[in-house]
């Protein structure tokens, strides 16, 4: 079992949640909307809320990540039926936001190991970023187990709600990028090797969006799709030199800002550690969990979860 840096593990979980909450009010806003409102880093008030979200409130991205993380801790490993049941309980409680595909799969009444595949058979579209968005907690948990285990776990967790294998690979790549960073390595430099672990049928599309020459403006699909979402997060990490700047760049892309910033925040948190996350962004952070009583997780509870995942 490899050793991972606990501060980077905290950075991954908290960093993803912060990115989610920061980006949520700007979802579907035009490019540059965040910087237009907050032109200077450290301006204050960036956790502004809006669009139905309270200041610092995380969305379904982090809610589902918490459910995955708590299942891993409570079960002592990957128990997919348990994760699926937790997702169903949450979805039945009418959360503020839930992806259309995820809602369809969880509410279908089909068994946990067939629901996503059956949905994909009918719809032939299942490569959204709804599995990638929730991967920060699982990335931390599986990192000590090495590349094969962490990428396989990413695929299996994605397949609970997304029947298209293309979506599985996005989560698998994210898991591996985080694993490299948690061990103190450079995830950007590791991309060529990571791509070698992506099946040939999916490799060209991922190689395109993860290329050093790719820019989010080059995307041929909305960043709610898994490829441009992951590519945008890697671009934000590659072109900045701090957690704060990476997440600001992600939100400024517009579109699916909560998820792009959540994925970026998880990667940047793994690289820069929890100390790189501005305290003013952590203070208002909170994660309601519909379907699980009146539970609301804040930074201390997320910190505790991250530490248990990183054991």
Residue pairs with C-beta under 8 A, 6 or more apart in sequence:
1 144
1 145
2 143
2 144
2 145
2 146
2 179
2 183
3 144
3 183
4 140
4 143
4 144
4 179
4 182
4 183
4 310
5 182
5 183
5 184
5 273
6 307
6 310
7 273
7 274
7 275
8 181
8 182
8 184
8 269
8 270
8 271
8 273
8 274
9 140
9 143
9 182
9 270
9 306
9 307
9 309
9 310
10 269
10 273
10 274
10 303
10 306
10 307
10 310
11 243
11 268
11 269
11 270
11 271
11 272
11 273
11 274
11 275
11 276
11 277
12 136
12 139
12 140
12 178
12 181
12 182
12 266
12 269
12 270
12 306
13 65
13 69
13 136
13 137
13 140
13 266
13 269
13 302
13 303
13 305
13 306
13 309
14 269
14 274
14 277
14 282
14 285
14 299
14 302
14 303
14 306
15 136
15 243
15 247
15 265
15 266
15 267
15 268
15 269
15 270
15 272
15 274
15 276
15 277
16 61
16 62
16 65
16 136
16 262
16 263
16 265
16 266
16 269
17 58
17 62
17 65
17 136
17 262
17 265
17 285
17 287
17 302
18 247
18 265
18 269
18 277
18 281
18 282
18 285
19 247
19 250
19 251
19 258
19 261
19 262
19 263
19 264
19 265
19 266
19 268
20 58
20 59
20 61
20 62
20 133
20 258
20 259
20 261
20 262
20 265
21 47
21 53
21 56
21 57
21 58
21 59
21 62
21 258
21 281
21 284
21 285
21 286
22 46
22 47
22 247
22 251
22 261
22 265
22 281
23 247
23 250
23 251
23 257
23 258
23 259
23 260
23 261
23 262
24 51
24 53
24 57
24 58
24 59
24 257
24 258
25 48
25 49
25 50
25 51
25 53
26 33
26 34
26 51
26 251
26 254
26 257
26 258
27 51
27 255
27 256
27 257
27 258
28 254
28 255
28 256
28 257
29 254
29 257
30 254
31 252
31 253
31 254
32 252
32 254
33 252
33 254
34 46
34 248
34 251
34 252
34 257
35 248
35 252
37 48
38 45
38 46
41 244
41 245
41 248
42 278
42 280
44 280
46 280
46 281
47 55
47 56
47 280
47 281
47 284
47 285
48 55
49 55
49 56
49 57
52 96
53 59
53 96
54 286
55 284
56 281
56 283
56 284
56 285
56 286
57 286
57 287
57 288
58 285
58 286
58 287
58 288
59 96
59 97
59 258
60 95
60 96
60 97
60 98
60 99
60 102
60 133
61 133
61 134
61 258
61 259
61 262
62 134
62 262
62 287
63 90
63 95
63 287
63 288
63 289
63 290
64 87
64 90
64 133
64 134
65 133
65 134
65 135
65 136
65 137
65 138
66 137
66 287
66 289
66 297
66 302
66 305
67 83
67 86
67 87
67 90
67 134
67 289
68 83
68 134
68 135
68 137
68 138
68 157
69 137
69 138
69 140
69 141
69 305
69 306
69 309
70 86
70 305
71 79
71 82
71 83
71 86
72 78
72 137
72 138
72 141
72 309
73 141
73 305
73 308
73 309
74 82
75 82
78 153
78 156
78 157
80 112
80 113
80 156
80 157
80 160
81 112
81 113
83 157
83 160
84 106
84 112
84 115
84 160
85 112
87 102
87 106
87 160
87 161
88 106
88 107
89 291
89 292
90 289
90 290
90 291
90 292
91 98
91 102
91 103
91 106
91 107
91 291
92 107
92 291
93 290
93 291
93 292
94 290
95 290
95 291
96 290
99 128
99 130
101 119
101 123
101 125
101 126
101 128
101 130
101 161
101 162
102 130
102 161
104 119
105 115
105 116
105 119
105 160
105 161
106 115
106 161
108 115
108 118
108 119
110 118
112 160
115 160
115 161
116 126
116 159
116 160
116 161
116 162
116 163
117 159
117 163
118 163
119 126
119 163
120 126
120 162
120 163
120 164
121 163
125 164
126 162
126 163
126 164
126 167
127 162
127 164
127 166
127 167
127 225
127 226
127 227
128 162
128 167
128 224
128 225
128 226
129 167
129 170
129 223
129 224
129 225
129 226
129 229
129 230
129 256
129 259
129 263
130 161
130 162
130 167
130 259
131 157
131 158
131 160
131 161
131 162
131 167
131 168
131 170
131 171
131 226
132 158
132 167
132 170
132 171
132 174
132 226
132 229
132 230
132 259
132 263
133 229
133 258
133 259
133 262
133 263
135 154
135 157
135 158
135 171
135 174
135 175
135 263
135 266
136 178
136 262
136 266
136 269
137 305
137 306
137 309
138 153
138 154
138 157
138 175
139 150
139 154
139 174
139 175
139 178
139 179
139 266
139 270
140 178
140 182
140 306
140 309
140 310
141 153
141 309
141 310
142 149
142 150
142 153
142 154
142 175
142 179
143 150
143 175
143 178
143 179
143 182
143 183
145 153
146 179
147 176
147 179
147 197
150 172
150 175
150 176
150 179
151 172
151 173
151 175
151 176
151 197
152 172
153 175
154 168
154 171
154 172
154 173
154 174
154 175
154 176
155 165
155 168
155 169
155 171
155 172
156 168
157 171
158 167
158 168
158 170
158 171
158 172
159 168
162 168
165 199
165 201
165 202
166 202
166 205
166 226
166 227
167 226
169 198
169 199
169 202
169 206
169 226
170 206
170 226
170 227
170 229
170 230
172 197
172 198
173 194
173 195
173 198
173 206
173 210
173 230
174 230
174 263
174 266
174 267
176 190
176 194
176 197
177 187
177 190
177 191
177 194
177 234
177 267
177 270
178 187
178 266
178 267
178 270
180 186
180 187
180 190
180 194
181 187
181 267
181 270
181 271
182 270
187 237
187 267
187 270
187 271
188 234
188 237
188 238
191 210
191 234
195 203
195 206
195 207
195 210
198 206
205 227
206 227
206 230
208 214
208 227
208 231
209 219
209 227
209 228
209 230
209 231
209 234
210 230
210 231
210 234
212 238
214 231
214 235
215 235
216 223
216 228
216 231
216 232
216 235
216 253
219 227
219 228
219 231
219 232
220 228
221 227
221 228
222 228
222 255
222 256
223 229
223 232
223 253
223 255
223 256
223 259
223 260
224 255
224 256
224 259
229 256
229 259
229 260
229 263
230 263
232 250
232 253
232 260
232 263
232 264
233 250
233 260
233 263
233 264
233 267
234 267
235 249
236 246
236 247
236 249
236 250
236 253
236 260
236 264
236 268
237 246
237 264
237 267
237 268
237 271
239 249
240 246
240 249
240 268
242 268
242 272
242 276
243 265
243 268
243 269
243 271
243 272
243 276
243 277
243 278
244 276
244 277
244 278
246 264
246 265
246 267
246 268
247 261
247 264
247 265
247 268
249 264
250 257
250 260
250 261
250 263
250 264
250 265
251 257
251 260
251 261
253 260
268 276
269 276
269 277
274 303
282 299
283 299
285 298
285 299
285 302
286 296
286 297
286 298
287 296
287 297
287 298
287 302
288 295
288 296
289 295
289 296
289 297
297 305
